């Protein structure tokens, strides 16, 4: 069923959540975002994203747990694992899971073409400056279509095939004729109401404040 609100609003809300997850208190958001994703019907998408990023998660934990100096966590392991390393591993692992939960909710409730319509609105200022926004968004939709149309495969060969298909979509070459269903790409246009403009401005202000806090903390 089509959504009654403008598709740029879920995008803007997701951006706010992604920026919030990077704040010092961001890792705690995982305790709210994962249950929220499950309640929103995005459980399957979240499980899929977690499965695809499992090696990244494991690498993240290993790098911080084994590579951070500090006090010994468990003496029988020697200096290999430190308390400080485990804390950093849990912190950054929680941030990544929180980000995946946000992405899962967005993908589960927003079809590719609706997502494209939101992106066109969100990046409209760049388009006015001459950036090829429409072409970039169209490429994104083609990539999503190609991945959805690709036959399901397991193992390393399946993962490699999916990445090759995605890269070929971005390059616009090397795709089979049936990989991109349909010859016409239609992106729906929807006008923002006054209330939606106000909500978008509020979300933008929150996003700018969160981004400024991140930049200030890093300086």
Number of C-alpha atoms within 10 A of each C-alpha: 3 8 9 6 13 20 25 23 19 18 19 22 19 19 19 20 22 22 20 23 25 20 17 12 11 18 21 15 19 21 12 11 20 22 13 16 23 17 11 14 14 23 19 13 20 23 15 14 16 18 12 12 15 12 11 14 19 12 14 17 21 16 15 22 22 16 16 20 15 13 13 16 17 12 11 8 10 10 16 17 22 23 16 19 24 19 15 18 23 17 18 19 21 20 23 22 23 27 24 24 29 24 21 26 24 20 15 17 16 18 15 18 21 22 22 25 22 25 19 22 20 17 15 15 12 13 14 10 9 9 13 11 19 17 9 15 20 18 17 19 23 22 23 17 19 22 19 14 13 17 12 11 12 10 7 9 10 14 14 13 17 19 13 14 21 21 15 16 23 16 12 12 10 11 16 10 9 10 18 19 13 10 7 6 11 13 18 12 14 14 10 16 11 9 9 15 14 12 15 21 13 13 18 16 13 19 21 14 14 20 17 12 17 16 10 9 10 7 6
